[in-house]
Amino acid sequence: MKILMHILLCAVFSYGYEVVNGTAAVLEVDASTQKLLKESGPLPLLAHPKDPNKRIAFVAVPYRQSEDIDLVRIVNEKKELVRLHVRQGDYKKETLSVDPAHVSPPKEALPRIQAEREEAMALYGTFTPTRYWNAPFEFPMQSVITSDFGNARVFNDTLKSYHSGTDFRAAVGTPIVATNEGVVVLAKERYYAGGSVILDHGEGVYSVYYHLSSLPHPVGARVKKGEVVGLSGASGRVTGPHLHFGFMVQGVPIDPLDFIAKVKALFE
């Protein structure tokens, strides 16, 4: 933190962006950019999918982030301040009724829940330098959205959280397709998420598909964009059959529909 503060004091203000909490900023910078620094350290500067004269950087903004985020862009030893103005999203509130065991799980389930969480966070914290995708991301299915990302949630009038993905209405057995090319890094039944598939798309980007009834691909399988990665179901903590779809970027859950739209814009 002290190092970044010193750099900030020496930097010239360059420009600012507005970004909503719970989304990812997709920054485009000139290819001459040598570094892009955040408080936690350097951000990966990635190849632009279309313009060789530019590079891109993903900046995931946590749902509970309220303060602005300052970055430092370094080019030709010149330091420029890039400020991300964090705006609070207009997220709704919803009340849900689920199996009581998925609100207050029995003691014997707690080790499993903790192990599954640690396993997932270890995956999301892994940065694969290879980019597997070379085209825009797509929706995993075409259906009615029943719950948006970011909705404040109250389960059985007690447990409070927020929705870390987008839910699509899906009768049991509906084919779910990969949002883009990637590698299966998790395919298993989990306590809360039920039948789960996680795809690594490279460069710190992961997509998740929960509550599935069928998991056809083993860990390590490479899947193509639009390929079926599972069948929808009603497993885990659910009120009924549906698909929970999401993205994890830099280990942070972000609005998947917003991310798809921003990446698509890079190709236009």
WOCORKA-V592080 format. One record per helix or strand. SS is the DSSP state (H for helix, E for strand). FROM is the first residue (numbers start at 1). TO is the last residue. If there is no record, write none. Layout:
# WOCORKA-V592080
SS_FROM_TO, SS_FROM_TO
This chain:
# WOCORKA-V592080
H_2_10, E_12_20, E_24_30, E_35_38, E_41_42, E_46_47, E_54_60, E_69_75, E_78_87, E_93_96, H_100_102, H_107_124, E_145_147, E_152_155, E_159_162, E_166_169, E_175_177, E_182_190, E_194_202, E_205_214, E_222_223, E_228_233, E_242_249, E_252_254, H_256_266
